[in-house]
Amino acid sequence: MDWIITALGAALVVVVLWDIFHTLWHTSGQGRIAHFVLMCVWRLTALIGRRGRRLSGPLAMVGVIGTWGGLIVLGWTLIYYPHMPEDVSYEVGLDPFRAGQVIDALYMSLVTLATLGYGDIVPTAPWLRVVSPVQALIGFGLLTAAVSWVLQVYPALSRRRVLALRIDMIERNGFSDLLGELRVDTVTRTLDEIATGLAQVRIDLDQYAETYYFRDGGQHSTLAAKLGHVLSLSERASLADSADIQYSASVLDDAVHKLAELLDRRFLKTGGSVDVVLNAYAEQQQT
């Protein structure tokens, strides 16, 4: 029975490490544990209203990292507990046979993960002396992974907001009304820039799905509020006389459709048309 509990603890640790890998470094960009925590935080903050939604992204990331850490501590606690006190050495003054060995196992797991190593409870069994430093390495890796995650997410958010501001400036300066008056290369270059930006946002959402749960700063920098205009712009540009503009409009339209497809498949689940998906996205991100 003792080794079954140890095996369950080891399995839990492996599951968490696999989730960290899928969330941070795999191209799918989403582990099951991380996805569950992100969704829970997103729904809970929705109950608070607009102010809660502004905090949903950072709170979700903290929640995911905390869940990973908590599950790793629990897994290693299950590994240690069945072998206490026989396979560990207690500092003078500590009674190894007192009640509370679960607390001792939890304590040993916490201080090892945090690499504190107080030395008051030390493994003596050869296999425990080998595996306990592995937990310390995992703790260091979890800290590094958390920092790496932040460094990955915020550049993606910046790219999304810059694109939203670019579209907002184009809209406010009446670009769609001037399609017939501007030079062809100016129009195609602008349409291509937006299409490229949308493709980048799609890649970011696919690999860093947690960025979906971050609210943007305001109306002008919220991409969800600008996608309807982009779709309208591509439709108007497709009616231009120039074949070059028509081609760029087609590429832009495809970029919008591919982004809408990803949003619906991974987040919104409406099963509707592009207009329905974009409206649902705008409503969710602005409420």
C-alpha positions in Angstrom: 0.0 0.0 0.0 2.8 2.4 0.8 4.4 2.0 -2.6 0.9 2.6 -4.2 0.6 5.9 -2.5 4.2 6.8 -3.6 3.4 5.8 -7.2 0.2 8.0 -7.1 2.3 10.9 -5.9 4.9 10.4 -8.6 2.1 10.2 -11.2 0.7 13.5 -10.0 4.1 15.2 -10.3 4.5 13.8 -13.9 1.0 15.1 -14.8 1.8 18.6 -13.6 5.2 18.7 -15.4 3.5 17.5 -18.6 0.9 20.3 -18.1 3.7 22.9 -17.7 5.4 21.7 -20.8 2.2 21.8 -22.9 1.3 25.3 -21.6 4.7 27.0 -21.9 6.6 25.2 -24.6 4.4 23.1 -26.8 2.9 24.6 -29.9 -0.7 23.8 -28.7 0.0 26.3 -25.9 -2.5 24.8 -23.4 -2.3 22.1 -20.8 -5.5 20.7 -19.3 -4.8 21.9 -15.8 -3.9 25.4 -16.9 -7.0 25.5 -19.2 -9.3 24.5 -16.3 -7.8 27.2 -14.0 -7.9 29.9 -16.6 -11.6 29.2 -17.4 -12.5 29.1 -13.7 -10.9 32.5 -13.0 -12.4 34.0 -16.2 -15.9 32.9 -15.1 -15.4 34.0 -11.5 -14.1 37.5 -12.4 -17.1 37.8 -14.8 -19.3 37.8 -11.7 -17.6 40.9 -10.4 -18.2 42.8 -13.6 -15.9 45.0 -15.7 -13.4 45.6 -12.9 -13.1 41.9 -12.3 -12.5 41.2 -16.0 -9.6 43.7 -16.0 -7.9 41.5 -13.4 -8.8 38.2 -15.0 -5.6 37.7 -17.0 -3.1 38.4 -14.2 -5.2 36.5 -11.6 -5.5 33.5 -14.0 -1.8 33.3 -14.4 -1.2 33.5 -10.7 -3.8 30.9 -10.2 -2.2 28.5 -12.7 1.2 28.9 -11.2 -0.2 28.5 -7.7 -2.1 25.4 -8.8 1.0 23.9 -10.4 3.0 24.5 -7.2 0.3 23.2 -4.9 -0.1 20.0 -6.9 3.7 19.4 -7.0 3.8 19.8 -3.3 0.9 17.4 -2.8 2.5 14.9 -5.2 5.8 14.9 -3.3 4.0 14.8 0.0 2.4 11.5 -1.2 5.9 10.2 -2.1 7.4 11.0 1.3 4.5 10.2 3.7 4.5 6.4 3.4 8.2 6.2 4.3 8.1 8.4 7.4 9.6 8.1 10.0 11.5 5.0 9.1 13.4 6.4 6.1 14.2 9.9 7.4 16.2 11.4 10.2 14.8 13.9 12.6 16.8 16.6 14.4 17.4 16.2 18.1 14.3 17.4 19.9 11.8 16.2 17.3 9.8 13.1 18.1 9.6 11.0 14.9 6.7 8.9 16.3 4.4 11.7 17.4 1.2 12.3 15.6 1.4 14.5 12.6 3.6 12.6 10.1 1.4 13.9 7.3 2.3 17.4 8.4 6.0 16.4 8.5 5.7 15.0 4.9 4.0 18.2 3.8 6.7 20.3 5.5 9.5 18.3 3.9 7.9 18.7 0.5 7.5 22.5 0.9 11.0 23.2 2.2 12.5 21.0 -0.5 10.5 22.6 -3.3 11.4 26.0 -2.1 15.1 24.9 -1.8 15.2 26.0 1.8 16.6 22.8 3.2 16.4 23.5 7.0 18.0 20.1 7.7 15.6 19.3 10.6 14.1 16.4 8.6 16.5 14.7 6.3 16.0 11.6 4.1 18.2 8.7 5.0 17.0 6.0 2.6 19.3 5.9 -0.5 16.5 6.3 -3.0 15.0 9.2 -1.1 18.4 10.9 -0.9 18.5 10.7 -4.7 14.9 11.9 -5.5 14.6 14.7 -2.9 17.1 16.9 -4.8 15.0 16.3 -7.9 12.1 18.1 -6.2 14.4 21.0 -5.5 15.4 21.1 -9.1 11.7 21.1 -10.1 11.1 24.0 -7.7 13.8 26.0 -9.3 12.4 25.0 -12.7 8.9 26.1 -11.7 10.2 29.5 -10.7 12.1 29.8 -14.0 9.0 28.7 -15.9 6.8 31.3 -14.2 9.2 34.1 -15.2 9.5 32.7 -18.7 5.7 32.6 -19.0 5.4 36.3 -18.1 8.1 37.2 -20.6 6.2 35.3 -23.3 2.7 36.6 -22.6 3.3 40.4 -22.4 5.0 40.8 -25.8 2.0 39.0 -27.4 -0.4 41.4 -25.6 1.7 44.3 -26.8 1.5 43.1 -30.4 -2.3 42.8 -30.2 -2.8 46.2 -28.7 -0.5 47.9 -31.2 -2.5 46.3 -34.1 -5.7 47.5 -32.5 -4.3 51.1 -32.3 -3.1 50.9 -35.9 -6.6 49.8 -37.1 -8.2 52.6 -34.9 -6.0 55.2 -36.5 -6.9 54.0 -40.0 -10.6 54.0 -39.1 -10.5 57.5 -37.6 -8.7 58.9 -40.6 -11.3 57.6 -43.0 -9.1 55.1 -44.9 -12.1 53.0 -46.1 -13.7 56.1 -47.6 -10.5 57.0 -49.5 -9.8 53.7 -51.1 -10.6 55.1 -54.6 -8.4 58.2 -54.1 -5.2 56.8 -52.5 -2.4 55.2 -54.5 -2.7 51.5 -55.1 0.5 50.7 -53.3 -0.5 52.7 -50.3 -3.8 50.8 -50.0 -2.3 47.3 -50.6 0.5 48.0 -48.1 -2.0 49.0 -45.5 -4.2 46.0 -46.0 -1.2 43.7 -46.0 0.0 45.2 -42.7 -3.3 44.5 -41.1 -3.5 41.0 -42.5 0.0 40.3 -41.2 -0.9 41.6 -37.8 -4.0 39.4 -37.6 -1.9 36.4 -38.5 0.5 37.2 -35.7 -2.4 37.6 -33.2 -3.8 34.2 -34.4 -0.4 32.6 -33.7 -0.2 34.3 -30.3 -3.7 33.1 -29.3 -2.9 29.6 -30.5 0.4 29.3 -28.6 -0.3 31.6 -25.7 -4.0 30.9 -25.2 -3.9 32.7 -21.8 -3.6 36.0 -23.6 -7.3 35.7 -24.5 -8.2 36.3 -20.8 -6.4 39.6 -20.7 -8.5 42.7 -21.2 -7.0 45.5 -23.3 -6.6 49.0 -22.0 -9.4 50.8 -23.6 -11.7 51.1 -26.6 -9.0 52.3 -29.0 -6.6 49.5 -28.1 -9.1 46.7 -27.9 -8.7 44.5 -31.0 -12.1 42.8 -30.4 -13.8 46.1 -30.9 -11.9 46.7 -34.2 -12.4 43.4 -36.0 -15.8 44.4 -37.3 -14.3 47.4 -39.1 -11.5 45.2 -40.5 -14.1 42.8 -42.0 -16.0 45.8 -43.5 -12.8 47.2 -44.9 -11.9 44.0 -46.6 -15.4 43.9 -48.2 -15.1 47.4 -49.5 -11.6 46.9 -50.8 -12.7 43.8 -52.7 -14.9 46.0 -54.8 -12.0 48.2 -55.9 -11.1 48.4 -59.6 -7.5 47.5 -59.0 -6.6 43.8 -59.1 -3.8 44.4 -56.6 -6.2 45.9 -54.1 -8.7 43.1 -54.6 -6.0 40.5 -53.9 -4.9 42.3 -50.7 -8.5 42.5 -49.7 -8.9 38.7 -50.2 -5.8 38.0 -48.1 -7.2 40.3 -45.4 -10.6 38.7 -45.5 -8.9 35.3 -45.1 -6.9 36.5 -42.1 -10.1 37.7 -40.4 -11.9 34.4 -41.1 -9.0 32.3 -39.8 -8.8 34.3 -36.6 -12.6 34.0 -36.1 -12.3 30.3 -36.7 -9.6 30.0 -34.0 -11.6 32.2 -31.6 -14.7 30.1 -32.0 -13.0 26.7 -31.8 -10.9 27.4 -28.7 -12.9 29.9 -26.7 -16.3 31.1 -27.9 -17.9 27.8 -29.1 -20.8 29.7 -30.9 -20.7 27.6 -34.1 -21.9 30.7 -36.0 -20.8 32.8 -38.9 -17.8 35.1 -38.8 -20.1 38.0 -37.9 -21.6 36.1 -35.0 -18.1 35.1 -33.7 -16.7 38.6 -34.0 -19.7 40.1 -32.2 -19.5 37.5 -29.4 -15.8 38.2 -29.1 -16.4 41.9 -28.9 -19.2 41.6 -26.4 -17.2 39.2 -24.1 -14.1 41.4 -24.2 -15.9 44.6 -23.5 -18.4 43.6 -20.8 
